[in-house]
Amino acid sequence: MSDISYEFLTKFFTDYLPFSPTPSQVEDFQSDLTLVSPYLLEGSLSEVKEGNKGQILKYLPNDWRPAIFSVYNRKVAEHAQLFPVFHSFENALRSTVAVTLEQHYKHPRWWRAIYEELKKGRASQEYCADRRRSTRPPCGL
């Protein structure tokens, strides 16, 4: 088990579960961590524990996992509804930055010189160091 998985599982079991999980339940949660977002899973665990269902499930340790994943699936669906907003924002930001850099360097292919050097296998740090010592115009214009 990786260190981060161990940390998450330890936190889950000590902070959220009001019972000691069986080895089988530990294995189930461990395998779940390879497939799900640990942060959404943590939020789901917290929501189940704090809600009415958590009070009932204290006495039904085998029913925690389905309850947690019911909340988890709802959270994933809510996140998916926000994807178009994130996608639009990312595209707008990328376009704005591209236009700003083009205006700054006064050339539509401001990135070309570094790209060509990287294709040749030269590290960008080497290229930038050489550029600082050079009298050529920026970006091979």
N, C-alpha and C positions, 0 to 999 in steps of 0.2 A: 504494500500500500504506500502510495506517495505521501510525502509529508503534508501536502495541502489537503489531501483526502482525509488523512488522520486528524488534522486540525478541525476540518469541517465536521467530521463525524463526532469528535469529542465535544465540540460546541453543541451540536444537535442533541446529543444524548444527555449532556449535563444541563443545558439551558432550556430545552423544550419538551423533552419526553419525561412524563411523570412516573416512569417505570424503567426498570433495567431491561434492555432488549436482550433477547436470546441470541446465541451465535448465528442462528439462521436469519434473524432480523438484521443483525449487523451486516451480514453478507448481502442481504437485499438492499440495504441503504448504500452499501459500498458500491454495488453494481449500478445502482441508480445514479450515483455521482458521476459515472462515466458517460451518462446519457443526457443529463439535465443540467440546467444552470443552478449551481449551488446557491446563488443569491436568491433566485426565485423560490428554490426549495426551502431555504431558510425563512423567507417571508411567508410561505405556505404553512410551514411548521408553526410559526409564531401565531398566524391567524387561527389555525385550528386550536392551538393550545388556549388562546385567549377567549375564544368563542364558547358558546353553549355546548357545542359538540365536544370540545376538549374536556369539559366537566364530565360528560357521559363516558367518553373514551378512556378516562382514567381507569375504569374497571374493565375495559375491553382492549387489551394491548394489541391483539391481532388485527383490530380494525383501524389502527392509526394510518397505516400506509395507504389504503384506499381513500381515506378522508383527506390525507395530505395531497394525494395526486388529483383529487377532485378540485381542490383549491388551486393547485399548481396549474392544471389545464386551463382553468379560468384565467389565471394570471398570464399565461402564454397567449391566450386569445386576446386579452386586453392589449398586450404588447404588440401583437400582430396588427391590431387596428391602428396603432400609431406608426407603423412602418411607412406608409405613404408620406406622412409628415416628415419623418426623418430623412427619407429618400429625397424629397423636394428640397429640404434645407441643405443637405449635403451637395446636391447638384448646384444649387444657387451659390453656395459658398465656393465650390470649386471653380465655377464660371467667373465669379467676382475676382478671385485670386489670380486666375489666368489672365484676365483683362488687365488687372493692376500690374502684374509683372511685365506684361507686354508693353504697357505704357511706360513703365519705369525703365526698361531696357531699350525701348524704342525699336523693337524688332519682334515680329510674330513668332519667330522660332528662337526665343531667348535661351532655351534649354538645349539647343542642338549641339553646341561645342562640348558640353559636359557629357551628353548622351554618347557622342562619338568616342570620347575618351573611355567611357565605361565599356563600350562595345569592344574596344581594343584591350580591355583588361586592366586598365590603369585606374587606380583608386581615386576617388573624387578628392580626397584630401591632398594627394600629390598634385592634381590638376589645379586646385585652388591655390596651393602654395606657389606653384609656378606662375599662376596668373597675377599674384600679388607682386612678383618680381618683374613682370613683363610690362612693356610699354604699349602692347597691342590693345585695341579697343576691347571692351568686355564681351565675352561670349563669342569670340571669333568673328565679330561683325566686320 
